[in-house]
Amino acid sequence: MKFTKMQGCGNDYVYVDCTQEDLPDASALAVKLSDRHFGIGSDGLILIKKGHAADFEMEMYNADGSRSQMCGNGIRCVAKFVFDKGLTDKREFTIESMGAVKYINIVSGNPGDQVCCARVDMGKPILEAAKIPVKLDSNDKVIMHPLTIDGTEYKITCVSMGNPHAVVFIDKKPADFPVCQLGPHFETDAFFPERTNTEFAYVENRRTIWMRVWERGTGETLACGTGTCATVVAAILNGLVDAGTPITVHLVGGDLEIEWSGNENDSVYMTGPAQTVFTGVI
């Protein structure tokens, strides 16, 4: 099997071209390939297919073999893959994942050149409790909702960007925050019926956020595109950053730029890098 290892802000996946033939038992293969000691090493596996409702489809598996609805860093890498490999010569095209269609714009790169950056229309944020989903008696927005985790109360703001996120704002840069200790408790708490991704974010100023993320099914990753979008949405909902202007989010693996108008009917836009690490056969 030919594969390509790619990363966006350090969020790395194994990519396989399945536009001509499918790959059996992808879930088990994701577990094997993701192992950083006995496999290729990655945050998961992404299959690239011909689209039904879009130009292309990405089928994403976490490192534990579970399916995931969307990956912001992953979709930029898929865009780079199909453009670099000549599967499309369009600079604007669509990619679907579990029925959700995203619109891609190649920011840099010309036909025959290597793409290094892409802008993605990530769609409208989902803010209703039942659709995120979280267990709440009402279907109101979940903004600064108290939740006790491992004996401590945290205030969470929940957003879905096609997958569920719980954003926790903290009062210092998250470099020394116990993400790996608290992440599993957030992920599996009963408040989140489909488990959750959790972002620990520090707002430095009206246009800058520092963030670390715990991803369900994988653990801490160096970046999470949907989580970064969710964090900026949560920050705008709480009046912590400015709507309608690019917000720079510093992640462990690099920076992403997110923009949202603050209108619930408007899309969130994400711009960031995509890079090929190496190719091989396994």
N, C-alpha and C positions, 0 to 999 in steps of 0.2 A: 504494500500500500504506500503510495506517495503521499507526503504530507508537507505542510508549510507551517512553521512556528512563527507566530506574529504577536505583537504586543502594542497596546495603546496605553501610554502612561504606566507601563509595567504590568498592566492587566493582560496576562498572556494566555493564549489558547492555541491548541493544535487545530489547523484548518485542513479540511479534505475536500477536494473538488468532486462533488457527486452530481455534476450536471449531466454526465453520461450514464452512470450506473450508481445504484444505491449501495449503502454500506450496512450489512446485517449486524444486529445486536450492538447498536451504537452505544447504548447505556453502559454495558459491561466494558466496551472498548474505551469509553471515556475514563473509567476508573483506572484501567491498566495504563493508558497513555499519560494520564495526569500525574502519576506517581513520580515524584522528583528524584527518587533513588533507583527505581527499577523500571521506569518508563521514560518517556520523553521529558516530562515535567511541565505542568501547566495548571491553569485555573479551571480547565475544562476542555471540551471538544466542540467544535462548530463545523457542521456539514454545510457546504454551499451547493444549492440546488437551483434548478430552473423554477421560476415563480409561477404561481397560478393567478394570484391577484396582483402580482407585481413582476418586475423584471427578473428578480432573483428571490430566493428564499434562504434564510439561515435557520438551521435546526441546531439548537444549542443545548449542551449537556454540561452540568456542573461536574466538579471533580469527584463527587460521590455518586455520579451516574444519574442524578435526578434531572428532569427537564426544567428549563427556565424559559420564561416568556420572552425576555429581551435582555440585551447587553449593549450598552451605549458604546463602550470601547470596542466590543466585538464587531458591531455593525460598521464602524469606521474601517476596521481591518478587512471586513468582507468587501467593502467598497473599493479599497485599495487592491485587493486580490483580483476582483473581476476586471478592474480597469487595467492593472499592470499586466495581467495574463491575456488581455485582448478579448475577453468574453463580452465586453461592450466597449464602444468608442464614445459613448455619450458621457458628458460631464455632469448631467443631471439624470438620475434614474431612481428606481424604487426597489426597496428590499422589504420582504415580509417575514414576520416571525410569529408563529402561532396565530395567524390571522390578522395581526396588526401590521399595517403597511407604513413604512417610514420613507421620507423623501430625502435623497442624498444629493449634495452638491460637492463636486471635487474642487477644493479650494486651490490646490497646487498640483501641478503635473500636467503635461501635455501627452497626446498619444505617442506611445513609445518611450515615455519617460516614467520615472518612479513617482507615484503619489506619496506625499508625506503628510497631508492634512486634509480633513474633510469636515463639512458642516452638515449636520443632520437635523431635520425637523422631527423632533421626538414626540410630537403630538401633544394633546391637551393633558394637563395633570388631572388625575382622578382624586377627588377630595372627599367623596361621600364614604362614610364609615363602612357600609356594607359592601361597597365595590372595591375597597382597598385590598383585602378585607380585614376588619378588626371586629372584635366582639364588643359592641356597644349597643345599649338599649335604643338610642336614637340613631338617625342616619345623618347627624350633623357632621361638620368638619371636626377633625381631631387635632385641635390646636392647643399646645401646652397642656395636654391631658396628663394627670398624675398617674404614674405606674411604678409600683414597687418591684424592684429587681434586686435579688440577692440582699435583701434587708434594707435597701436604700431607695427612697422615692426620687424618681426622675420625671421631668416634664417632657413629653414626647409630642412631636407634630408629625402626623402620618400622611403620606402621599403615595399614590401608585403612579408609576410611569410605565404601566404594563406589568409591573411586578411590585410587590409591597415594600415600603420603606418606613422606618421609624427614625426620625431625626432628633437627636439630643444636642442641645446647645450647651457648651461648657465654657468656663470662664478663663481658660488659658489654651495655648496651642496644644494640640493633642499628642505631641511627641511622646510624652511620658504617661498618657492616659491608659488605664488598664483595659484596652480594647479586647485583648484575647481572653481576659478573665470574664468580662461582662458580656461579650458578644454571644456566646452560646446560651446564656440565660435569656437574653432578649429574643434570640432566634426562636427558641422553643417555648416561650411563655404562652400560656393558654389564651392570652388576649389576641394572639395572631393565629387564626385557624389554619393558615397555609404557611406558617413560619414567616419570618421577616428578615430583611436586610436592615442593618442598623448603622447610621452615620453619626459620628461624634464630631461636632463642628464648633470651631471658634471663629467668631466674626471679628476680624481685625479692624475693618472700617466699612464704609458704605458700599465699597466695591471689591472687597477682598475677604475671602473665607479660607481657613485652614481646616482640613478634614481627614479623618481616617474612617475606614469602613470595615464592617464585618458582614460578609456575604453568606446568605443561607446556602447550605450545601457545599461550601468551599472553605470558609473561615476568613481570616483577614487577607485582603488582597491589596495590592499597591494602588489600586484605583478602581472606581466603579462609575461608569458613565451615567446610568440611570440614577444611581445614588447621588451623584453630583447635581443632576437636574433636580431631584427631589429636595436636596438640601437648599438650593437657591430658591425654589418655590416656597419652602418652609420659612426661609429667612425673610422673604418678601411678605408672606402672610403675617409674620410677626413684626413687621416694620423695622427689620434690622438692616436691610440693604435696600438700594433703590431699584424700583421696577423700571423696565423699559431701557435699561442700559446694560452693557456686558459686565458680568461679574466674574472675576478671576478666582478660581478655586485651586488652592495649592494642595495636591495630594502627595502621598509618599513617592509615587512614581513619576510625578510631573504635574503640569498645569492643564486645566480645562477652562474654557470660556463659555459661560451659560448666559442666556438672555431670555427673559419672560416679561411680558407687559404687565402682569398682575391681573389680567382679565381671564377668568376661568375658561372662556371659550377660545382663547388663543393658545397656540403651540409654544412649547419650550424649544429653544434652539441651542444646540451643543456644537462647539467647534474644538477640534483637538487633533493630535497626531496619530499616525498609524505607521508601523514599521515592521518589515520582515526581519526576523532574527536569523533563521536558517531554513533550508529545505532538506528533505531526506526521504529515505525509504525504510519502512519497518515491516 
